[in-house]
Amino acid sequence: MVGLKPSDVPPTMAVKFLGAGTAACFADLLTFPLDTAKVRLQIQGENQAAQAARLVQYRGVLGTILTMVRTEGPCSPYNGLVAGLQRQMSFASIRIGLYDSVKQFYTPKGSDNSSVTTRILAGCTTGAMAVTCAQPTDVVKVRFQASIHLGPGSDRKYSGTMDAYRTIAREEGVRGLWKGTWPNIMRNSIVNCAEMVTYDILKEKLLDSHLLTDNFPCHFVSAFGAGFCATVVASPVDVVKTRYMNSPPGQYLSPLDCMIKMVAQEGPTAFYKGFTPAFLRLGSWNVVMFVTYEQLQRALMLWESPF
């Protein structure tokens, strides 16, 4: 057996809520440079970035990270980390921590198992709830990750995370902090369904068929499968979301306008720009997050239990 023994008592909602947020923050700390590389590759070729692109060209995941370190300093892959952690603590706590509770709410009374439809509905619900609450943190994170800082002589629009919130609200209105909410709800509903439903079903099938026990190997395989499915289905929406959230006022009329212009200028393959770092990031993020989440739930339940 690998890891802590499963608790005889099901984890409480508070344990799931806290465990999900903490596990997601830990996963973000380890995989954030991959996410930043994904954002840079996704916006490469965009009109707004044309001038900077003449100076800096990104090729591949490792090449992007190395170019950033060389041109912007060793800390540049972690641009927006504070906002990223703020996002995960609120976002993941809701979309992951509340998933089981919402799934039970949608499951008909008297039913032993939740159907795939019920699980998809639960994933969409918690994903949409999470985006609505955490959207400002995502906007700030993307702005920091997309900003190119080429040394002391170049401009940096935001001096810090809190300054970014204030500047966006002042220049674009409070609505600017919720820019891209609809494409983000679409993207994260898809991602949440792919991640949570795939993980849920894979784990259930592995346990029911007695191929694996409820420990690290089972969690690892289920999480890896969840990360791959999420990347494949969510990549097109993710690219549109990133570009729309990073755009200055007036560049795009709507997320749909952003999508149409992107296809017209760069072709349909633009939807999968940054796919490799997206998969490396989402795959590794899911593995770290779900494995940590499962162990944290068990540790917190042990801590709550009377000695």
C-alpha positions as YAML, in Angstrom:
chain: A
units: angstrom
residues:
- id: 1
  name: MET
  ca: [0.00, 0.00, 0.00]
- id: 2
  name: VAL
  ca: [1.26, 3.48, -0.91]
- id: 3
  name: GLY
  ca: [0.16, 6.54, 1.09]
- id: 4
  name: LEU
  ca: [-2.28, 6.94, 3.95]
- id: 5
  name: LYS
  ca: [-5.04, 4.39, 4.52]
- id: 6
  name: PRO
  ca: [-8.51, 5.48, 3.34]
- id: 7
  name: SER
  ca: [-10.68, 6.79, 6.16]
- id: 8
  name: ASP
  ca: [-13.66, 4.72, 7.30]
- id: 9
  name: VAL
  ca: [-15.64, 7.95, 7.56]
- id: 10
  name: PRO
  ca: [-16.33, 9.88, 4.30]
- id: 11
  name: PRO
  ca: [-14.53, 13.27, 4.16]
- id: 12
  name: THR
  ca: [-16.65, 16.24, 5.22]
- id: 13
  name: MET
  ca: [-17.42, 19.11, 2.85]
- id: 14
  name: ALA
  ca: [-15.02, 21.35, 4.78]
- id: 15
  name: VAL
  ca: [-12.21, 18.79, 4.40]
- id: 16
  name: LYS
  ca: [-12.85, 18.52, 0.64]
- id: 17
  name: PHE
  ca: [-13.05, 22.31, 0.27]
- id: 18
  name: LEU
  ca: [-9.79, 22.98, 2.13]
- id: 19
  name: GLY
  ca: [-8.01, 19.94, 0.68]
- id: 20
  name: ALA
  ca: [-8.87, 20.86, -2.91]
- id: 21
  name: GLY
  ca: [-7.65, 24.45, -2.59]
- id: 22
  name: THR
  ca: [-4.42, 23.46, -0.86]
- id: 23
  name: ALA
  ca: [-3.66, 20.61, -3.29]
- id: 24
  name: ALA
  ca: [-4.32, 22.91, -6.29]
- id: 25
  name: CYS
  ca: [-1.95, 25.56, -4.90]
- id: 26
  name: PHE
  ca: [0.77, 22.94, -4.45]
- id: 27
  name: ALA
  ca: [0.23, 21.70, -8.02]
- id: 28
  name: ASP
  ca: [0.40, 25.28, -9.32]
- id: 29
  name: LEU
  ca: [3.73, 25.89, -7.55]
- id: 30
  name: LEU
  ca: [5.27, 22.92, -9.37]
- id: 31
  name: THR
  ca: [3.75, 23.47, -12.82]
- id: 32
  name: PHE
  ca: [3.37, 27.26, -13.15]
- id: 33
  name: PRO
  ca: [6.27, 27.77, -15.64]
- id: 34
  name: LEU
  ca: [4.54, 25.35, -18.02]
- id: 35
  name: ASP
  ca: [1.34, 27.39, -17.76]
- id: 36
  name: THR
  ca: [3.22, 30.62, -18.49]
- id: 37
  name: ALA
  ca: [4.89, 29.00, -21.52]
- id: 38
  name: LYS
  ca: [1.45, 27.90, -22.73]
- id: 39
  name: VAL
  ca: [0.10, 31.47, -22.48]
- id: 40
  name: ARG
  ca: [3.10, 32.94, -24.37]
- id: 41
  name: LEU
  ca: [2.73, 30.38, -27.18]
- id: 42
  name: GLN
  ca: [-1.03, 30.95, -27.37]
- id: 43
  name: ILE
  ca: [-0.73, 34.73, -27.85]
- id: 44
  name: GLN
  ca: [2.23, 34.51, -30.24]
- id: 45
  name: GLY
  ca: [1.15, 35.83, -33.64]
- id: 46
  name: GLU
  ca: [-1.56, 38.05, -32.15]
- id: 47
  name: ASN
  ca: [-1.61, 41.65, -33.45]
- id: 48
  name: GLN
  ca: [-1.08, 43.14, -30.03]
- id: 49
  name: ALA
  ca: [2.08, 41.13, -29.54]
- id: 50
  name: ALA
  ca: [3.48, 41.76, -33.02]
- id: 51
  name: GLN
  ca: [6.01, 44.39, -31.99]
- id: 52
  name: ALA
  ca: [7.36, 42.34, -29.11]
- id: 53
  name: ALA
  ca: [7.32, 39.20, -31.28]
- id: 54
  name: ARG
  ca: [9.90, 40.76, -33.61]
- id: 55
  name: LEU
  ca: [12.26, 40.80, -30.65]
- id: 56
  name: VAL
  ca: [11.26, 37.53, -29.01]
- id: 57
  name: GLN
  ca: [10.15, 34.32, -30.73]
- id: 58
  name: TYR
  ca: [9.10, 31.25, -28.80]
- id: 59
  name: ARG
  ca: [9.61, 27.71, -30.06]
- id: 60
  name: GLY
  ca: [8.47, 24.76, -28.00]
- id: 61
  name: VAL
  ca: [7.94, 24.43, -24.27]
- id: 62
  name: LEU
  ca: [11.53, 24.29, -23.10]
- id: 63
  name: GLY
  ca: [12.58, 26.88, -25.69]
- id: 64
  name: THR
  ca: [9.90, 29.29, -24.46]
- id: 65
  name: ILE
  ca: [10.93, 28.93, -20.82]
- id: 66
  name: LEU
  ca: [14.64, 29.28, -21.65]
- id: 67
  name: THR
  ca: [13.96, 32.35, -23.84]
- id: 68
  name: MET
  ca: [11.97, 33.96, -21.03]
- id: 69
  name: VAL
  ca: [14.73, 33.27, -18.50]
- id: 70
  name: ARG
  ca: [17.37, 34.66, -20.87]
- id: 71
  name: THR
  ca: [15.48, 37.81, -21.92]
- id: 72
  name: GLU
  ca: [13.39, 38.58, -18.83]
- id: 73
  name: GLY
  ca: [15.21, 36.98, -15.90]
- id: 74
  name: PRO
  ca: [14.99, 33.71, -13.94]
- id: 75
  name: CYS
  ca: [11.75, 34.65, -12.14]
- id: 76
  name: SER
  ca: [9.81, 35.45, -15.34]
- id: 77
  name: PRO
  ca: [8.21, 31.97, -15.72]
- id: 78
  name: TYR
  ca: [6.53, 32.65, -12.37]
- id: 79
  name: ASN
  ca: [4.95, 35.97, -13.46]
- id: 80
  name: GLY
  ca: [1.45, 36.06, -11.98]
- id: 81
  name: LEU
  ca: [2.09, 33.31, -9.41]
- id: 82
  name: VAL
  ca: [0.45, 35.26, -6.55]
- id: 83
  name: ALA
  ca: [-2.74, 35.76, -8.56]
- id: 84
  name: GLY
  ca: [-2.49, 32.11, -9.64]
- id: 85
  name: LEU
  ca: [-2.42, 30.90, -6.04]
- id: 86
  name: GLN
  ca: [-5.28, 33.25, -5.13]
- id: 87
  name: ARG
  ca: [-7.20, 31.80, -8.07]
- id: 88
  name: GLN
  ca: [-6.61, 28.19, -7.09]
- id: 89
  name: MET
  ca: [-7.51, 28.71, -3.44]
- id: 90
  name: SER
  ca: [-10.92, 30.04, -4.44]
- id: 91
  name: PHE
  ca: [-11.43, 28.34, -7.80]
- id: 92
  name: ALA
  ca: [-10.32, 24.77, -7.06]
- id: 93
  name: SER
  ca: [-11.96, 24.75, -3.64]
- id: 94
  name: ILE
  ca: [-15.32, 25.28, -5.35]
- id: 95
  name: ARG
  ca: [-15.02, 23.26, -8.56]
- id: 96
  name: ILE
  ca: [-13.28, 20.24, -6.99]
- id: 97
  name: GLY
  ca: [-14.22, 20.49, -3.32]
- id: 98
  name: LEU
  ca: [-17.96, 20.81, -4.01]
- id: 99
  name: TYR
  ca: [-18.10, 18.30, -6.90]
- id: 100
  name: ASP
  ca: [-19.14, 15.28, -4.81]
- id: 101
  name: SER
  ca: [-21.79, 17.27, -2.92]
- id: 102
  name: VAL
  ca: [-23.30, 18.67, -6.13]
- id: 103
  name: LYS
  ca: [-23.16, 15.21, -7.73]
- id: 104
  name: GLN
  ca: [-25.12, 13.78, -4.82]
- id: 105
  name: PHE
  ca: [-27.60, 16.65, -5.09]
- id: 106
  name: TYR
  ca: [-28.29, 15.78, -8.76]
- id: 107
  name: THR
  ca: [-28.42, 12.01, -8.14]
- id: 108
  name: PRO
  ca: [-32.03, 10.75, -7.90]
- id: 109
  name: LYS
  ca: [-33.04, 9.52, -4.45]
- id: 110
  name: GLY
  ca: [-32.75, 5.77, -4.09]
- id: 111
  name: SER
  ca: [-30.11, 5.46, -6.82]
- id: 112
  name: ASP
  ca: [-26.94, 3.62, -5.82]
- id: 113
  name: ASN
  ca: [-24.69, 5.15, -8.47]
- id: 114
  name: SER
  ca: [-24.52, 8.50, -10.28]
- id: 115
  name: SER
  ca: [-24.96, 8.34, -14.05]
- id: 116
  name: VAL
  ca: [-22.47, 9.90, -16.47]
- id: 117
  name: THR
  ca: [-25.04, 12.61, -17.24]
- id: 118
  name: THR
  ca: [-25.33, 13.45, -13.54]
- id: 119
  name: ARG
  ca: [-21.56, 13.68, -13.20]
- id: 120
  name: ILE
  ca: [-21.27, 15.91, -16.28]
- id: 121
  name: LEU
  ca: [-24.00, 18.17, -14.89]
- id: 122
  name: ALA
  ca: [-22.18, 18.37, -11.55]
- id: 123
  name: GLY
  ca: [-18.90, 19.20, -13.29]
- id: 124
  name: CYS
  ca: [-20.52, 21.96, -15.36]
- id: 125
  name: THR
  ca: [-22.23, 23.42, -12.29]
- id: 126
  name: THR
  ca: [-19.18, 23.59, -10.03]
- id: 127
  name: GLY
  ca: [-17.00, 24.79, -12.93]
- id: 128
  name: ALA
  ca: [-19.37, 27.68, -13.68]
- id: 129
  name: MET
  ca: [-19.72, 28.57, -9.98]
- id: 130
  name: ALA
  ca: [-15.95, 28.63, -9.55]
- id: 131
  name: VAL
  ca: [-15.33, 30.90, -12.56]
- id: 132
  name: THR
  ca: [-17.99, 33.37, -11.44]
- id: 133
  name: CYS
  ca: [-16.24, 33.76, -8.08]
- id: 134
  name: ALA
  ca: [-12.59, 33.61, -9.17]
- id: 135
  name: GLN
  ca: [-12.58, 35.36, -12.58]
- id: 136
  name: PRO
  ca: [-10.70, 38.54, -11.43]
- id: 137
  name: THR
  ca: [-7.77, 36.44, -10.22]
- id: 138
  name: ASP
  ca: [-7.63, 34.65, -13.59]
- id: 139
  name: VAL
  ca: [-7.63, 37.94, -15.53]
- id: 140
  name: VAL
  ca: [-4.73, 39.29, -13.46]
- id: 141
  name: LYS
  ca: [-2.81, 35.99, -13.74]
- id: 142
  name: VAL
  ca: [-3.09, 35.96, -17.55]
- id: 143
  name: ARG
  ca: [-2.08, 39.64, -17.83]
- id: 144
  name: PHE
  ca: [1.10, 38.99, -15.82]
- id: 145
  name: GLN
  ca: [1.95, 35.81, -17.73]
- id: 146
  name: ALA
  ca: [1.44, 37.52, -21.10]
- id: 147
  name: SER
  ca: [3.43, 40.67, -20.29]
- id: 148
  name: ILE
  ca: [6.92, 40.73, -21.82]
- id: 149
  name: HIS
  ca: [9.48, 42.55, -19.65]
- id: 150
  name: LEU
  ca: [12.77, 42.94, -21.49]
- id: 151
  name: GLY
  ca: [14.82, 44.64, -18.82]
- id: 152
  name: PRO
  ca: [15.07, 47.95, -16.92]
- id: 153
  name: GLY
  ca: [14.29, 50.04, -19.99]
- id: 154
  name: SER
  ca: [10.98, 48.37, -20.80]
- id: 155
  name: ASP
  ca: [7.62, 49.23, -19.32]
- id: 156
  name: ARG
  ca: [5.81, 47.03, -16.84]
- id: 157
  name: LYS
  ca: [2.17, 47.98, -16.61]
- id: 158
  name: TYR
  ca: [1.54, 46.56, -13.14]
- id: 159
  name: SER
  ca: [3.87, 46.93, -10.16]
- id: 160
  name: GLY
  ca: [2.25, 44.07, -8.28]
- id: 161
  name: THR
  ca: [-0.82, 41.88, -7.95]
- id: 162
  name: MET
  ca: [-2.94, 44.33, -5.96]
- id: 163
  name: ASP
  ca: [-1.88, 47.16, -8.29]
- id: 164
  name: ALA
  ca: [-3.08, 45.05, -11.22]
- id: 165
  name: TYR
  ca: [-6.54, 44.66, -9.68]
- id: 166
  name: ARG
  ca: [-6.74, 48.42, -9.03]
- id: 167
  name: THR
  ca: [-5.37, 49.43, -12.46]
- id: 168
  name: ILE
  ca: [-7.72, 47.13, -14.39]
- id: 169
  name: ALA
  ca: [-10.71, 48.35, -12.38]
- id: 170
  name: ARG
  ca: [-9.70, 52.00, -12.87]
- id: 171
  name: GLU
  ca: [-8.90, 51.80, -16.61]
- id: 172
  name: GLU
  ca: [-11.48, 49.24, -17.75]
- id: 173
  name: GLY
  ca: [-14.09, 49.46, -15.03]
- id: 174
  name: VAL
  ca: [-15.02, 46.75, -12.55]
- id: 175
  name: ARG
  ca: [-16.36, 44.76, -15.49]
- id: 176
  name: GLY
  ca: [-12.77, 44.57, -16.76]
- id: 177
  name: LEU
  ca: [-11.98, 42.20, -13.88]
- id: 178
  name: TRP
  ca: [-14.67, 39.86, -15.20]
- id: 179
  name: LYS
  ca: [-13.49, 40.16, -18.82]
- id: 180
  name: GLY
  ca: [-13.80, 36.86, -20.66]
- id: 181
  name: THR
  ca: [-16.14, 35.34, -18.08]
- id: 182
  name: TRP
  ca: [-18.29, 33.56, -20.68]
- id: 183
  name: PRO
  ca: [-15.42, 31.89, -22.60]
- id: 184
  name: ASN
  ca: [-13.88, 31.05, -19.23]
- id: 185
  name: ILE
  ca: [-17.14, 29.47, -18.02]
- id: 186
  name: MET
  ca: [-17.26, 27.47, -21.25]
- id: 187
  name: ARG
  ca: [-13.61, 26.48, -20.95]
- id: 188
  name: ASN
  ca: [-13.73, 25.54, -17.27]
- id: 189
  name: SER
  ca: [-17.06, 23.74, -17.52]
- id: 190
  name: ILE
  ca: [-15.45, 21.59, -20.24]
- id: 191
  name: VAL
  ca: [-12.21, 21.19, -18.28]
- id: 192
  name: ASN
  ca: [-14.02, 20.42, -15.04]
- id: 193
  name: CYS
  ca: [-16.21, 17.81, -16.74]
- id: 194
  name: ALA
  ca: [-13.23, 16.23, -18.48]
- id: 195
  name: GLU
  ca: [-11.10, 16.24, -15.33]
- id: 196
  name: MET
  ca: [-13.61, 15.35, -12.63]
- id: 197
  name: VAL
  ca: [-15.82, 12.97, -14.64]
- id: 198
  name: THR
  ca: [-12.86, 11.16, -16.25]
- id: 199
  name: TYR
  ca: [-11.06, 10.86, -12.90]
- id: 200
  name: ASP
  ca: [-14.25, 9.75, -11.17]
- id: 201
  name: ILE
  ca: [-15.09, 7.08, -13.76]
- id: 202
  name: LEU
  ca: [-11.52, 5.79, -14.25]
- id: 203
  name: LYS
  ca: [-10.98, 5.48, -10.52]
- id: 204
  name: GLU
  ca: [-14.34, 3.74, -10.08]
- id: 205
  name: LYS
  ca: [-13.64, 1.24, -12.90]
- id: 206
  name: LEU
  ca: [-10.12, 0.48, -11.66]
- id: 207
  name: LEU
  ca: [-11.44, -0.22, -8.17]
- id: 208
  name: ASP
  ca: [-14.50, -2.21, -9.31]
- id: 209
  name: SER
  ca: [-12.39, -4.43, -11.58]
- id: 210
  name: HIS
  ca: [-9.84, -4.91, -8.75]
- id: 211
  name: LEU
  ca: [-6.99, -3.87, -11.05]
- id: 212
  name: LEU
  ca: [-5.76, -1.39, -8.44]
- id: 213
  name: THR
  ca: [-6.53, -0.51, -4.84]
- id: 214
  name: ASP
  ca: [-7.56, 2.95, -3.62]
- id: 215
  name: ASN
  ca: [-4.03, 4.30, -3.33]
- id: 216
  name: PHE
  ca: [-1.29, 6.16, -5.22]
- id: 217
  name: PRO
  ca: [-1.07, 4.02, -8.42]
- id: 218
  name: CYS
  ca: [-4.84, 4.23, -8.93]
- id: 219
  name: HIS
  ca: [-4.88, 7.99, -8.29]
- id: 220
  name: PHE
  ca: [-1.91, 8.51, -10.64]
- id: 221
  name: VAL
  ca: [-3.43, 6.60, -13.59]
- id: 222
  name: SER
  ca: [-6.85, 8.22, -13.14]
- id: 223
  name: ALA
  ca: [-5.35, 11.72, -12.88]
- id: 224
  name: PHE
  ca: [-3.15, 11.25, -15.96]
- id: 225
  name: GLY
  ca: [-6.16, 10.16, -18.02]
- id: 226
  name: ALA
  ca: [-8.16, 13.11, -16.72]
- id: 227
  name: GLY
  ca: [-5.40, 15.57, -17.70]
- id: 228
  name: PHE
  ca: [-5.14, 14.21, -21.26]
- id: 229
  name: CYS
  ca: [-8.92, 14.31, -21.87]
- id: 230
  name: ALA
  ca: [-9.17, 17.82, -20.44]
- id: 231
  name: THR
  ca: [-6.39, 19.15, -22.69]
- id: 232
  name: VAL
  ca: [-7.84, 17.68, -25.88]
- id: 233
  name: VAL
  ca: [-11.36, 19.01, -25.40]
- id: 234
  name: ALA
  ca: [-10.50, 22.36, -23.80]
- id: 235
  name: SER
  ca: [-7.55, 23.61, -25.85]
- id: 236
  name: PRO
  ca: [-9.58, 25.57, -28.50]
- id: 237
  name: VAL
  ca: [-11.64, 27.40, -25.86]
- id: 238
  name: ASP
  ca: [-8.52, 27.96, -23.76]
- id: 239
  name: VAL
  ca: [-6.70, 29.75, -26.61]
- id: 240
  name: VAL
  ca: [-9.69, 32.04, -27.26]
- id: 241
  name: LYS
  ca: [-10.05, 32.72, -23.53]
- id: 242
  name: THR
  ca: [-6.38, 33.62, -23.13]
- id: 243
  name: ARG
  ca: [-6.34, 35.99, -26.12]
- id: 244
  name: TYR
  ca: [-9.61, 37.69, -25.21]
- id: 245
  name: MET
  ca: [-8.67, 38.21, -21.55]
- id: 246
  name: ASN
  ca: [-5.24, 39.58, -22.52]
- id: 247
  name: SER
  ca: [-6.56, 41.94, -25.23]
- id: 248
  name: PRO
  ca: [-6.80, 45.74, -24.76]
- id: 249
  name: PRO
  ca: [-10.28, 47.32, -24.83]
- id: 250
  name: GLY
  ca: [-11.73, 47.39, -28.34]
- id: 251
  name: GLN
  ca: [-9.46, 44.81, -29.99]
- id: 252
  name: TYR
  ca: [-12.21, 42.19, -30.02]
- id: 253
  name: LEU
  ca: [-15.96, 42.83, -29.94]
- id: 254
  name: SER
  ca: [-16.65, 39.49, -28.23]
- id: 255
  name: PRO
  ca: [-15.12, 36.05, -27.67]
- id: 256
  name: LEU
  ca: [-16.80, 34.97, -30.92]
- id: 257
  name: ASP
  ca: [-15.16, 37.88, -32.76]
- id: 258
  name: CYS
  ca: [-11.81, 36.86, -31.26]
- id: 259
  name: MET
  ca: [-12.31, 33.31, -32.52]
- id: 260
  name: ILE
  ca: [-13.30, 34.41, -36.04]
- id: 261
  name: LYS
  ca: [-10.34, 36.80, -36.38]
- id: 262
  name: MET
  ca: [-7.95, 34.18, -35.07]
- id: 263
  name: VAL
  ca: [-9.09, 31.59, -37.64]
- id: 264
  name: ALA
  ca: [-9.05, 34.16, -40.47]
- id: 265
  name: GLN
  ca: [-5.53, 35.37, -39.68]
- id: 266
  name: GLU
  ca: [-3.81, 32.18, -38.50]
- id: 267
  name: GLY
  ca: [-5.97, 29.25, -39.59]
- id: 268
  name: PRO
  ca: [-7.72, 26.55, -37.52]
- id: 269
  name: THR
  ca: [-4.44, 25.19, -36.16]
- id: 270
  name: ALA
  ca: [-4.30, 28.32, -33.98]
- id: 271
  name: PHE
  ca: [-6.85, 26.61, -31.71]
- id: 272
  name: TYR
  ca: [-4.15, 24.16, -30.67]
- id: 273
  name: LYS
  ca: [-1.31, 26.64, -30.22]
- id: 274
  name: GLY
  ca: [0.53, 25.75, -27.05]
- id: 275
  name: PHE
  ca: [-1.00, 22.24, -26.96]
- id: 276
  name: THR
  ca: [2.21, 20.54, -25.80]
- id: 277
  name: PRO
  ca: [2.80, 22.83, -22.81]
- id: 278
  name: ALA
  ca: [-0.95, 22.74, -22.13]
- id: 279
  name: PHE
  ca: [-0.85, 18.94, -21.90]
- id: 280
  name: LEU
  ca: [2.41, 18.86, -19.98]
- id: 281
  name: ARG
  ca: [1.00, 21.41, -17.59]
- id: 282
  name: LEU
  ca: [-2.54, 20.01, -17.27]
- id: 283
  name: GLY
  ca: [-1.38, 16.40, -17.18]
- id: 284
  name: SER
  ca: [1.26, 17.01, -14.51]
- id: 285
  name: TRP
  ca: [-1.05, 19.43, -12.68]
- id: 286
  name: ASN
  ca: [-3.80, 16.81, -12.48]
- id: 287
  name: VAL
  ca: [-1.41, 14.12, -11.25]
- id: 288
  name: VAL
  ca: [0.05, 16.34, -8.52]
- id: 289
  name: MET
  ca: [-3.31, 17.83, -7.55]
- id: 290
  name: PHE
  ca: [-5.38, 14.63, -7.37]
- id: 291
  name: VAL
  ca: [-2.66, 12.59, -5.61]
- id: 292
  name: THR
  ca: [-2.13, 15.40, -3.08]
- id: 293
  name: TYR
  ca: [-5.89, 15.94, -2.72]
- id: 294
  name: GLU
  ca: [-6.56, 12.28, -1.92]
- id: 295
  name: GLN
  ca: [-3.77, 12.19, 0.66]
- id: 296
  name: LEU
  ca: [-4.76, 15.55, 2.20]
- id: 297
  name: GLN
  ca: [-8.35, 14.37, 2.66]
- id: 298
  name: ARG
  ca: [-7.11, 11.31, 4.53]
- id: 299
  name: ALA
  ca: [-4.64, 13.33, 6.62]
- id: 300
  name: LEU
  ca: [-7.29, 15.90, 7.55]
- id: 301
  name: MET
  ca: [-9.78, 13.18, 8.48]
- id: 302
  name: LEU
  ca: [-7.14, 11.55, 10.71]
- id: 303
  name: TRP
  ca: [-6.47, 14.93, 12.31]
- id: 304
  name: GLU
  ca: [-10.21, 15.48, 12.90]
- id: 305
  name: SER
  ca: [-10.69, 12.02, 14.42]
- id: 306
  name: PRO
  ca: [-10.44, 11.77, 18.22]
- id: 307
  name: PHE
  ca: [-7.26, 10.23, 19.55]
...
